[in-house]
Amino acid sequence: MTDIISAIIAIRKAQDGGQPQVGVSREDINRINWIDGNPTNITNQQILDKQVELKADFDAKQYQRDRTKNPEEGGYPPIGDQLDDIYHNGINAWKATIKVTKDKYPKS
């Protein structure tokens, strides 16, 4: 699950664009230290809901992280190699190279 502070930062950013000043002891939702006094009144339920939302978003983008692995692990070649491929072999050859990774790690 996403950590409490990340959830609070996301909530506050959506509320007023502000940066919260907060600490959390032992990742315990009941041990939040609102250094700034929680000026937008973020509730524990909002934090829990945002954690679920952020985790779902993170999980949905696993394919993106997989595509950026080392080429030996099935990820895209380094950008320099991709540009060299385009220069020497053309766009269609490059597309074929990239398609292998896209097919291996499709969008969910």
Steps between C-alpha positions, in 0.01 A plus 500: 500500500608857443646673804295744704709808422474441123123480536489820707718682247271391214186607687640838596628565148151431363335717764699820478834423339672533836779290646402347835738507792442167664675205659383145564630264764532134401269548201209506746204709390425577864850643550496788253675816617344793315782751527296751299184432701322323210354823356283320243362251755612181327327204663631149564236364262618732224854372557392135486294561186790683333737213588270257320476734199876552480567125531253423219667763280845359581390144423335605173831640377710187558538461123678838488752392760552168324565674169780705655693198629839416356474369143635164624188480719266584214492879527552762234851547362683812619388815317837534327462151355146581391613814319784307337248237388283770341798660329639176356185294448211745479185555699335170408794296630497705820126443538557126467765511773276699734196281425675201657509680837148639460367151424688350794364764741161615365289768663255340739 
